[in-house]
Amino acid sequence: MKRKMILAGAFSLATFIGAVLPGTYAMNTVVAAEQAVKTEGHVTISSINEKAPEYNVQINYPQFQGLKDQAFQESINQSIKDWVNQKKTEIVDGALEYPSPQGAAYQLFMDVTERQSGNFISAVMTTYQYTGGANGNETVSSYNVLNKAEGKSFTLPEVVKDIDQLNNLIQKEFQKHEDVYGATALNYPGVREDQPFALTDDALIVYFSEYEVAPGSVGANSVSIPRDEIALIDELADQKSNINASEKATVTVPVKKSDQGKTLISVRELAEALDMNITWNQELRRVYLEEAGASYEIVPSVPIYQVNGISMRDIEQPVFIDGHVFVHTDFLTDALDAKVSSSTADHISITR
């Protein structure tokens, strides 16, 4: 199984931040709203939006639902609320007490992605804060719970049998990209006790905040370790979603061949086949795809694409053909977690 290195930074938040950085507000009053945005599986994503001339707060945060242990659910949900409100208060109070010398509004953006493997549920939060100066800071945190009669939360060191094995696998990934990670590739100190992570049916994903293991230009990033390479504790080793092949959907889409003989898929035809919403931003020259629980951003001629706000690297770059954007099959396998097989000479089958 191919490991993925996920990089975020200039691409991952550029669109989101670019619309709200320095001095773009003409409001005289605070505009605030809080609501439940959407529900995915065992996670409800709630929203807080509050704007004033001095600050801009846009938060999506998780609340677990339908857990077997209601007392545990209430406790962890309250912990998340308390943490979110603390961050919001720090930004609002800081903006009012210590305004940016540049006159720019303070920023706090949070978003969440749910991952699940059997009864193990991960809610991964990406947080961007700007409090003046040239750049903000992007951090990652996670809440990981096992849904059982007596609910339990886990830290990363608690889910693996051998933490040294995990650290060695992570360092090997850094060494493959020494040009990105620099000294960390040679001397990785190991995961923290509170290192954010997520568990899927296929991989253990370890997340790193901006500046944690690489220069700020890299942004937040992550390493994905295939589950067949890492020993999980017995309590989690068998946690899988158990989706049978018969329960997965298969669609067929037409393809083209590049001059190098590589398979290319039209993003628009892909979106139609998979029932995704598709939007083209002419000014930024990028494509946005949306489906339940996930969003994707594709930038033609750049070998990076976003999945839920975190950018992936080391893919074949999307291309323009006759005014349409095409991607290679690695976008299907890496971003969409799909299986691809040949159907005919000019069609492929996609199963997910």
Secondary structure, DSSP 4 states (H G I P E B T S, - for coil): ----EEE-STTTTHHHHHTTSSS----SS-EEEEEEEEEETTEEEEEEEEEETTEEEEEEEEEE-S-S-HHHHHHHHHHHHHHHHHHHHHHHHHHHHS--TT-PPEEEEEEEEEEEETTEEEEEEEEEEE-SSS--EEEEEEEEEE-SSS-EE--HHHHBS-HHHHHHHHHHHHHHTHHHHTHHHH------TT--EEE-SSEEEEEE-TTTSS-GGG-SEEEEEEGGGS-B-HHHHT------GGGS-EEEEE-EE-TTS-EEEEHHHHHHHTT-EEEEETTTTEEEEEETTEEEEE-TTSS-EEETTEEE-SSPPPEEETTEEEEEHHIIIIIS--EEEEEETTEEEEE-
